[in-house]
Amino acid sequence: MEKLAGTAILVIGLLFVAYGMSTTSVPDEEAEARSFKIPAWLDRLIQWGIGLLCVWFGFSLLIGNGHFFKGVF
């Protein structure tokens, strides 16, 4: 079960890293006026951080160093 969870988390992390390079959402003017806007570089940094953490944890589950389901079942 940990191998399956590790693979899924690893794939999600790789997708975050691959698609975290560009920001593609452009909100309309009304949504932009009432929302908090972070800089594009900070958005990319957060996406890369999430992606790298997912890759690290997924790889750890795959090689057996992490125990995602230990003590749950």
Phi and psi in degrees as a GROMACS rama.xvg file:
@    title "Ramachandran Plot"
@    xaxis  label "Phi"
@    yaxis  label "Psi"
@TYPE xy
-69.3399  -31.5929  GLU-2
-65.7628  -40.7222  LYS-3
-67.2085  -45.0966  LEU-4
-64.2097  -40.2365  ALA-5
-62.8648  -41.2779  GLY-6
-64.7346  -44.2006  THR-7
-63.6137  -44.5294  ALA-8
-66.9686  -37.8283  ILE-9
-63.8086  -43.767  LEU-10
-64.3464  -42.9294  VAL-11
-61.4793  -42.0628  ILE-12
-63.5744  -40.8312  GLY-13
-65.17  -35.5568  LEU-14
-66.956  -39.7921  LEU-15
-61.0609  -43.1897  PHE-16
-68.584  -42.1891  VAL-17
-68.5688  -42.4964  ALA-18
-100.032  4.96555  TYR-19
-87.2329  5.34037  GLY-20
-81.9387  -25.6645  MET-21
-129.221  145.999  SER-22
-99.1751  124.379  THR-23
-112.244  -13.5745  THR-24
-83.9842  127.121  SER-25
-120.541  105.239  VAL-26
-72.5908  155.586  PRO-27
-73.1329  171.385  ASP-28
-64.7851  -36.8675  GLU-29
-67.4875  -43.3842  GLU-30
-67.4638  -34.1512  ALA-31
-68.223  -33.113  GLU-32
-70.4777  -30.9795  ALA-33
-104.849  8.19227  ARG-34
-120.411  161.704  SER-35
-85.6083  131.883  PHE-36
-116.549  125.752  LYS-37
-98.5234  154.545  ILE-38
-63.7523  153.45  PRO-39
-62.9749  -35.806  ALA-40
-67.5575  -34.1847  TRP-41
-71.2791  -36.7778  LEU-42
-61.9757  -44.6156  ASP-43
-64.5404  -39.6614  ARG-44
-63.8051  -42.0615  LEU-45
-65.1221  -43.8901  ILE-46
-64.1072  -41.5809  GLN-47
-64.5487  -40.2409  TRP-48
-62.4769  -45.1777  GLY-49
-62.4569  -43.5291  ILE-50
-62.8343  -45.1786  GLY-51
-66.9957  -38.2633  LEU-52
-65.2501  -39.5309  LEU-53
-64.5806  -42.308  CYS-54
-63.0484  -44.3061  VAL-55
-62.3746  -47.9869  TRP-56
-69.9945  -39.3738  PHE-57
-64.0553  -41.8747  GLY-58
-66.439  -37.4978  PHE-59
-62.777  -40.0008  SER-60
-67.0383  -37.8999  LEU-61
-66.4457  -40.5428  LEU-62
-86.8977  -3.69417  ILE-63
96.6308  6.19316  GLY-64
-85.1528  -20.1655  ASN-65
-106.966  152.639  GLY-66
-129.622  95.0234  HIS-67
-74.5862  -37.9536  PHE-68
-104.801  14.7804  PHE-69
-70.5815  123.476  LYS-70
86.523  -5.33515  GLY-71
-85.0434  -43.0412  VAL-72
